[in-house]
Amino acid sequence: MHELHKLHEKTISCSQNINDADMETLLHLVELRDEVIVKMSDSNEPLSQEDKSKLRQITEHDQVIEARMRDLMNEASGKLYKLQEASIQKKKYEQIHSANSFFVDTRN
């Protein structure tokens, strides 16, 4: 199965460069896995020993890839939290200063 071979190569490559893997790379890998799973479930052919071996090797990298996904999720969550906090502070600042107020520059 050509797709399984491609998934195997992408998984190993991603795992070896896991610290450089971004969200798009991991998303592409997940989509490729989904495609392979669908094709395997639709196929009436039994898996060869080579295919089974590749599947085992792919799953050996799951923990590393999942950990990177969690790291990216936590990073995004932290950035989102900071953005929300900044938005709240801005709204509070704008509420304190009414629309009728003005600033006077006393510099000459």
Protein Blocks (a to p, Z undefined) as FASTA:
>chain_A
ZZlmmmmmmmmmmmmmmmmpcfklmmmmmmmmmmmmmmmmmpmbdcdfklmmmmmmmmmm
mmmmmmmmmmmmmmmmmmmmmmmmmmmmmmmmmmmpcfkbccddfbZZ
